[in-house]
Amino acid sequence: MMTTEQITSAIREFILGRYPELELRDDEDIFRLGFVNSLFAMELVLFIESHFQLSIPNEELALDGFRTVDAMAALVERTATSGVAAKG
């Protein structure tokens, strides 16, 4: 299992890869910043599932789980420890 810092770093790098001009803190609400649309939200879900090799359960797909890098890292840790492996 990756450390929390490794998880947050990977998520942050993915976001900054799309928005390199952004100065992003791990606790900053990416939706409030105004650059996230529904397509990018789906890309985030797909990135998290493929990069961390897990499948996010439907009940975890609430917006609050994706608001911040910290929230996404917590989601990855919860999903990984619940034993939800990627479908494939």
N, C-alpha and C positions, 0 to 999 in steps of 0.2 A: 504494500500500500504506500502511496506517495504521502509525503508530509503535507500539512496544510499550506505551507509556503510554496511548495512545488505546484500544488493545485492552483493556488491563487496566481502564481506567476504564469502558468500556462493559459489560464482564462484571460488575464490581463494582456498577455501577448497577442492572443487571438483578437481581442477587441481593438487594441492599438494597431494591429495589422490592417484593420479596416479604417480606422480613424487615427492616423499617426499624429495629427495635430493636437489631439486631445491630451490634456493633463488629467489623469484619472487616479483618484484615490480609491483604495479597496472598499471603503465604506460609502462611496458616493453613488447616489441613485442615478443609474444610467438613463432611466426613463425620464426623470425630471430634467436631465440635461438636454433633452429634446432631439437627440439624434437617432434614437432607436425606433424603428417601425416594426410592423408585424413580420415582415420578411426577415429582418435581422434577428428578431426574437426567435424565429424558427431556426435560423442558422446557428444561433447560440445553443439551442437544444440539440441539434444535430452534431455540432462540434463536441459538446460535452459527452454525448453518448458515444461517439466514435473515438474521441481522444482518450477517454477514461474507461472505455470498453464496458459500458453499463447501459441499462435501459431504464429511463426515468418513468416511474409509474404515473398513470394519469392523475392520481390525487396529488402528485408533487409538481404538476405543471402550472400551478398558480403563479400569477405575476410576481408576488412577493419573493418567491424563490429565485428570481432572476434580476431583482432590482440593483443589487450590488455585487461586486466581485466576491466579497465575503459571504454573501447569501448563496451564491452559486457554489462556492467552495464547500459550504456547509451541506448543501444539497448533494454534492458529489460524495462527501463523506458519509452522509446518512444512507444514500442509495447503495454505496459500496459495502457498508457494514451490514446492510439488510440482506445482502446476498443476491441482489438483482443483477444477474449477468446480462450482457448484451445478447440480443436475439441474433441468430445468424447461423 
